[in-house]
Amino acid sequence: MGAIFVISTQALHIMEKQFQNTVNLLDEKLQIYDFKLKQYQKLINALNKNSSYSAKVTYIINNWFRKVEYLDFNKLPMSVLNLPI
């Protein structure tokens, strides 16, 4: 896991690597995205109550997730990160 804070957008981008080669519980972990996002946002709010900082969670995944079952994970445009050049 890694993170980068982009000052211009006041957003903390948390990046998690998810790699697998066999069917296992990782499939279920990808489904808790919304929960993780809310938990990270709560942490940011607790640390800095007077700010409008936001949390963004991005998964970095391997070719295992190119399967038909995971098509919704293969449509992320890189512009969604809104990182400075």
Backbone bond lengths (Angstrom), bond angles and torsions (degrees), N, CA, C in turn:
res aa  C-N    CA-C-N  psi(-1)  N-CA   C-N-CA  omega(-1)  CA-C   N-CA-C  phi
1 M - - - 1.442 - - 1.521 107.64 -
2 G 1.302 114.91 145.36 1.448 121.67 176.98 1.517 109.08 -145.05
3 A 1.305 116.24 168.61 1.459 119.97 -179.82 1.517 109.74 -150.64
4 I 1.322 114.73 153.58 1.457 121.42 175.69 1.527 107.05 -142.16
5 F 1.336 115.87 136.00 1.456 120.52 176.74 1.516 108.47 -102.96
6 V 1.321 116.42 123.94 1.467 122.18 -179.99 1.528 107.35 -101.86
7 I 1.328 115.43 109.31 1.462 120.92 -174.97 1.528 111.74 -62.46
8 S 1.331 116.71 -41.79 1.470 119.95 -175.32 1.525 112.84 -62.90
9 T 1.320 117.92 -27.94 1.475 120.54 179.30 1.521 111.70 -108.62
10 Q 1.332 116.94 -2.99 1.468 123.35 -176.89 1.526 111.29 51.37
11 A 1.330 115.32 45.33 1.460 120.84 -177.84 1.525 110.83 -124.31
12 L 1.309 115.46 135.14 1.459 121.96 173.68 1.525 107.17 -97.70
13 H 1.325 116.24 114.34 1.466 122.40 179.62 1.523 108.46 -95.68
14 I 1.327 116.02 113.55 1.459 121.42 177.32 1.523 107.26 -99.76
15 M 1.332 116.30 124.56 1.459 120.96 -178.34 1.518 108.74 -114.40
16 E 1.327 115.67 125.56 1.455 121.03 179.97 1.516 109.42 -116.89
17 K 1.331 115.55 132.48 1.464 120.51 176.93 1.519 108.71 -89.53
18 Q 1.321 115.96 130.61 1.460 122.14 178.14 1.522 108.00 -129.32
19 F 1.316 116.38 110.26 1.458 121.68 -179.38 1.521 109.26 -125.09
20 Q 1.322 116.29 139.00 1.452 120.06 174.45 1.524 110.19 -153.58
21 N 1.340 114.55 156.41 1.462 121.85 179.50 1.516 112.74 -124.24
22 T 1.333 117.21 -8.03 1.464 122.05 179.26 1.524 108.63 -138.64
23 V 1.322 115.82 164.13 1.461 120.40 177.20 1.529 107.89 -70.50
24 N 1.337 115.88 126.48 1.462 120.33 178.10 1.526 110.29 -159.80
25 L 1.307 116.77 -163.53 1.464 121.27 -175.79 1.516 114.63 -71.11
26 L 1.307 119.19 -10.62 1.461 120.66 -180.00 1.522 111.35 -58.74
27 D 1.337 116.87 -33.84 1.462 120.02 176.68 1.525 110.84 -53.52
28 E 1.323 116.23 -42.23 1.455 120.50 -179.87 1.526 111.49 -70.33
29 K 1.323 117.36 -34.65 1.460 120.47 179.52 1.521 111.37 -61.99
30 L 1.328 117.66 -36.06 1.454 119.93 179.47 1.525 111.47 -65.45
31 Q 1.306 117.04 -23.89 1.462 120.84 -177.92 1.526 112.78 -78.64
32 I 1.319 118.81 -10.44 1.466 120.53 -178.58 1.531 111.99 -94.42
33 Y 1.317 116.55 20.69 1.470 122.28 -179.37 1.528 111.22 -51.62
34 D 1.329 116.86 -50.73 1.465 120.72 -175.92 1.528 110.95 -61.97
35 F 1.321 117.20 -40.25 1.462 121.11 177.94 1.523 110.75 -62.06
36 K 1.339 116.98 -46.73 1.468 120.41 179.83 1.525 111.20 -61.38
37 L 1.313 116.94 -43.24 1.458 121.04 179.78 1.529 110.68 -58.57
38 K 1.322 116.30 -45.53 1.465 120.10 179.69 1.531 111.55 -65.13
39 Q 1.327 117.62 -38.46 1.464 120.82 179.05 1.529 111.19 -66.34
40 Y 1.324 117.39 -43.87 1.465 120.54 177.59 1.530 110.73 -63.01
41 Q 1.338 117.51 -39.66 1.454 120.56 179.49 1.524 110.68 -65.37
42 K 1.331 117.43 -39.51 1.467 120.76 176.53 1.526 110.79 -61.62
43 L 1.313 116.90 -41.10 1.464 121.32 179.32 1.525 110.68 -63.35
44 I 1.327 116.77 -45.34 1.467 120.76 178.73 1.521 110.59 -61.82
45 N 1.323 117.09 -44.11 1.462 120.98 -179.94 1.520 111.29 -63.56
46 A 1.329 117.57 -37.81 1.465 120.86 179.92 1.527 111.54 -68.77
47 L 1.327 116.89 -34.62 1.461 121.16 -178.93 1.522 112.72 -76.89
48 N 1.326 117.52 -30.29 1.456 121.35 -175.56 1.522 108.97 -143.85
49 K 1.311 116.90 84.58 1.466 122.60 -172.37 1.526 113.75 -69.04
50 N 1.318 118.49 -21.49 1.463 121.03 -176.00 1.526 113.24 -99.73
51 S 1.314 117.43 18.81 1.466 118.44 -176.84 1.516 111.64 -117.11
52 S 1.292 114.46 167.95 1.464 120.58 175.56 1.529 110.08 -111.67
53 Y 1.331 115.99 30.58 1.461 120.27 178.97 1.523 109.71 -64.48
54 S 1.322 115.64 146.34 1.464 119.43 178.89 1.526 110.13 -126.04
55 A 1.315 114.77 157.95 1.464 121.73 177.66 1.524 109.02 -106.09
56 K 1.321 115.60 141.74 1.462 122.82 175.74 1.521 106.90 -132.16
57 V 1.322 117.88 129.92 1.461 121.81 178.78 1.519 108.72 -111.77
58 T 1.332 115.82 130.52 1.464 121.90 178.84 1.522 108.33 -129.46
59 Y 1.321 115.82 133.02 1.460 120.59 175.29 1.521 109.67 -94.94
60 I 1.312 116.70 135.55 1.460 123.36 171.11 1.518 104.57 -105.38
61 I 1.327 116.44 114.51 1.465 120.52 -171.51 1.527 111.62 -121.52
62 N 1.335 116.29 158.53 1.465 120.69 -178.23 1.533 111.19 -94.47
63 N 1.326 116.26 -177.22 1.465 121.85 -175.23 1.520 113.86 -63.26
64 W 1.322 118.63 -18.86 1.465 121.05 176.91 1.534 110.05 -52.89
65 F 1.307 116.80 -34.58 1.463 122.07 -175.37 1.530 113.14 -85.49
66 R 1.335 117.76 8.96 1.467 120.80 173.22 1.524 111.06 -83.73
67 K 1.303 117.46 -2.36 1.467 122.19 178.72 1.522 109.70 -65.66
68 V 1.311 115.65 157.86 1.466 122.08 -177.88 1.528 111.68 -55.44
69 E 1.327 117.26 -34.93 1.468 120.90 -178.04 1.525 112.77 -61.86
70 Y 1.313 117.02 -19.96 1.467 121.13 -173.66 1.532 113.17 -116.62
71 L 1.307 118.16 24.08 1.467 120.16 -175.18 1.529 112.90 -56.63
72 D 1.306 118.17 -32.32 1.461 120.01 -179.32 1.527 112.47 -66.12
73 F 1.333 119.44 -19.97 1.466 121.92 177.23 1.529 112.33 -85.65
74 N 1.309 118.85 -9.88 1.467 121.76 -175.40 1.525 113.03 -97.00
75 K 1.305 118.80 9.32 1.464 122.03 -173.90 1.521 113.23 -112.28
76 L 1.313 118.78 21.79 1.459 121.32 -176.40 1.521 111.04 -85.34
77 P 1.333 117.55 111.41 1.480 118.55 175.65 1.519 109.52 -73.98
78 M 1.308 116.83 141.77 1.462 120.95 -178.36 1.528 112.07 -63.13
79 S 1.320 118.38 -23.05 1.456 120.46 179.66 1.529 111.92 -65.84
80 V 1.319 117.83 -15.95 1.455 120.28 -179.80 1.535 110.78 -63.94
81 L 1.313 117.92 -25.39 1.464 121.07 178.87 1.523 112.10 -72.92
82 N 1.335 117.84 -27.24 1.463 122.61 178.52 1.531 111.53 53.97
83 L 1.331 115.31 41.68 1.463 120.33 179.67 1.522 110.87 -82.99
84 P 1.317 117.34 145.32 1.480 119.18 177.38 1.526 110.08 -69.40
85 I 1.301 115.72 150.23 1.471 121.01 179.65 1.512 109.73 -83.47
